Amino acid sequence: MTDNNNNNQLNIELPEDVAEGVYSNLAIISHSNAEFVVDFIRMMPNVPKAKVKTRIILTPQHAKRLLKALNDNIKKFEGQFGVIDEDDHGFMQSMNFNTPPAQA
């Protein structure tokens, strides 16, 4: 008798350079009728220019599954650590790290 669960297993490899991750503090999401595009950006204090660090392209179905998974994980996080405070002061104001302006 064979175990049907073995047929559904997925072996996922995480290369070392990808495992380090990419920090992002801004995401811009756009879509067409066929896909969602999520650009992850890193904004730095006192630097007026930012670059897209990573772009992820998803099908609409996968984008919806990702939304559900994020909602589920946020609920679990808040259940363990408390409600996530949403800053109502605006994004640009919250990016002030009280550091001197960047110089080249």
N, C-alpha and C positions, 0 to 999 in steps of 0.2 A: 504494500500500500504506500502510495507517495503522498507527501505533504504538499497540499496545494499552496500553502503560504510561501514556500520556497520559490514558486514560480512568479510571485508578485514582488519579490524583493528587488530593490534597486541599490546597486553598489555605487556610492557617490564618493568621488575622490576630491580632496581639498588641497590643491597645491600650496606650498608654503608661502609664496608671494601673495596669493589671493587670501590666505588665512589671516594675514596682517590687517586686512580691511582698508577701507578708505573713509576718512572722516568727512562728513557733510553736515552743514548747518542750514542748508537751504535746498529745497527741491522744487523744480518747475515741472509741471505735468501738462502735457498736451495730448490730443488724440485726433484720430481720423476715424472713418467708419470701420477700419480693419485693425487698428492697433493703438495702444497707449504708449507714449514715450515719456519716461521719467528721467530728467537730467538732475544729477546730484552735484551740488556746487559747494565750495568751501569759501565763505566770506571771511576776510581777515579785518581786524579793526584798523581804521584809518587808511585803508587801501580801497580806492574807489573802483577798482577793477577786480573781477573774479572770473575764474575759469571753471568750466564744467569738468569735473573730475571723473565722473562715470555716467554713462547713458545706458538705461535699461529699456528694452522694447518688449512689450507684453501684448498678447492677444486680449481682447475685451473680457473673455471668459477667465483668463488667468489673472487679470487685473482685479476682477471681482472676487476671486478666491483669495488673492493677496489682501484685499480690503477686509474680508471676513477674518483672515488669520491675524491681521494686525489688531482688529477690534478685540478678538479673543485674547491675544497676548497683552494688550493694554489693560483689559479687565483683570487678568491674572496678576499683572505687575502692581496695579493699584490695590488689589486685595492684599498683596504682600507688603507693599511699601507705602501705601497711602495715595491719595488722589494727586495726580500730576497737575501742578499749578500752571495754568495757561496765562502767560503774561499779556495783559491788555494794554501795555504801553507802546506797542508797535515794534516791529522787527528791528528796524534800524536803530532805535533807541537802545534796545537790548543788546546790540552788538558793540556798545561802548565798553571797552575793557579798561578804560582809564589809563591807556598807554600813550606815549608820545607819538606824533605822526611818523609814518614810515619815511625813511630817507634812503636814497640810492647812493 
